[in-house]
Amino acid sequence: MNAKRIVVVGAGPAGMMAAIRASELRQDVTLIEKNPILGKKLLLSGKGRCNLTNACDLDSFLKRFSKNGQFLRDAFKKFFHLDLMRFFEQRGLKLKTERQLRVFPQTNRANSIVEVLKKELYKNKVKIIYRAVMKDIFLQENKIKGLLVADGRIIPADRLILATGGVSYSFTGSTGEGHELARKLGHRIIPLRPGLVPLETRQQYPNLLEGLTLKNIRLKFTLLQISNANRSSSKFVTGFSDGKKEIISPIGELLFTHFGISGPLVLSLSGEIAVWLKENNHVYVEIDLKPALSKEQLRARLLREFKLNSKKTIKNTLKSFLPKRLVDVFLEVAKILPDKKVSQITQKEREGLISLFKAMRLDIIKARPIDEAMITRGGVSLKDINPRTMESRIIKGLYFAGEMIDVDADTGGFNLQAAFSTGYLAGENAALN
Ligand SMILES: Cc1cc2nc3c(=O)[nH]c(=O)nc-3n(C[C@H](O)[C@H](O)[C@H](O)COP(=O)(O)OP(=O)(O)OC[C@H]3O[C@@H](n4cnc5c(N)ncnc54)[C@H](O)[C@@H]3O)c2cc1C
């Protein structure tokens, strides 16, 4: 029997894994990539260290996806984290599991992951066409026939796997052409939105703290829905809300940036917050800098500290409570002069400090643009894809894999596993069916 001509578009983790699996099954596989290199986004992942998966059990894993995670059950049954880890370890790359069960290569270099994938593609004789941009897809009687590349080349195909990614970090190549072509062929596209995205704040002080990470803090996001009738001239009035919603984070880390806030806690909740940030809504976050202490415990600690250091300035005293870089800003927000002696701090000021420790507030004005999001939410509708095969329910012989489908997850290695697993499933089914 002749080998099937399988063309995979996009050499990210999903496309590379799809090409590897289809070629293992002895098909004639071509991988098309617009960049001159493989895995451009993969090389950036995990701050260049590549958090390739997470070692938690399947149910916990699926809970880290937004509502569509269940769609991935079949893909994960076929090829899950242990399979992925074995894939790399059997090819000589040692892995390690860090806190929160995040898995990384022991080399701490994403490039090691890309190198293993590249070697495997070469070993399996996958034809890789670099610098080739897919422009169109040809059908005959609703079946895949081939595709057109921007330079005019026509590549015949019996099966086509689209793995062109989302639309974030577009300089890595993911610019949404795959979605456009899928739409043209009749697939529904769920609107593309930012996920895992930093947030902009009205207050400017995060700029002064850029790069500072606060560890062991808790965030409380509040949404106030304000109807037009109750809308005052001030955008940030909080007294006339019609509805209120809150999200309280677990304890974790926050990062200040030049425009606002980021870091794992913010990114994890940002998808929901981006939905909240509609016109007429007012969203703010309160940072609990001492989540392990109640107000009473904090008061007792402050009083003890104030008694012991009555001659010290408040600025110096607070250095044992807060990161050094935060102290000046904290006192400015509290409206207390940093050189004021502790003995001169009034009871009202002390109570103000306690409240600020428990709820340092920032108004959120918007999410950063989708291009700065780590992940794209939305994509090819799951209603148009068979979860057991990743084949389109509309066009025979067309498969989807990776971030371009309407599935997204939290940070922690979940998104890359989804890309590898859906790629594997698509590659296998394109080869066998
Ligand atoms: C900064 C950053 C860090 C991240 N870190 C992690 C992490 O540590 N762990 C984790 O789980 N997830 C992480 N992610 C998310 C993860 O990288 C993505 O979810 C994953 O890369 C998606 O894989 P993909 O193969 O679907 O798409 P992509 O990796 O985006 O690959 C798609 C490929 O398709 C190519 N392409 C697109 N259109 C065309 C076309 N028309 N013709 C030819 N080629 C085309 C692109 O050039 C690209 O190479 C991170 C994301 C970012 C931005």
The ligand as an ORCA input file, in Angstrom:
! r2SCAN-3c Opt
* xyz 0 1
  C       6.406     33.439     26.532
  C       5.633     32.150     26.582
  C       6.005     31.167     27.484
  C       5.270     29.977     27.558
  N       5.669     29.023     28.443
  C       4.963     27.861     28.542
  C       5.393     26.831     29.410
  O       6.448     26.902     30.038
  N       4.598     25.727     29.512
  C       3.448     25.573     28.778
  O       2.771     24.555     28.925
  N       3.070     26.515     27.887
  C       3.812     27.644     27.747
  N       3.428     28.592     26.826
  C       2.328     28.272     25.890
  C       2.856     27.330     24.774
  O       4.116     27.780     24.328
  C       1.885     27.275     23.594
  O       0.619     26.902     24.083
  C       2.370     26.273     22.549
  O       3.569     26.708     21.965
  C       1.320     26.045     21.478
  O       1.833     25.126     20.572
  P       1.317     25.049     19.065
  O       2.187     24.025     18.393
  O      -0.135     24.840     19.053
  O       1.572     26.491     18.460
  P       2.922     27.350     18.268
  O       3.954     26.925     19.214
  O       2.493     28.758     18.258
  O       3.405     26.916     16.814
  C       2.675     27.249     15.664
  C       3.641     27.281     14.478
  O       2.895     27.442     13.281
  C       3.602     28.293     12.396
  N       2.654     28.893     11.465
  C       1.591     29.681     11.761
  N       0.917     30.032     10.645
  C       1.577     29.438      9.609
  C       1.379     29.441      8.210
  N       0.365     30.088      7.624
  N       2.254     28.742      7.430
  C       3.294     28.085      7.993
  N       3.528     28.050      9.322
  C       2.687     28.719     10.124
  C       4.222     29.319     13.326
  O       5.331     29.968     12.741
  C       4.598     28.461     14.538
  O       5.930     27.993     14.460
  C       4.147     29.775     26.722
  C       3.795     30.764     25.793
  C       4.524     31.935     25.723
  C       4.147     32.962     24.707
*
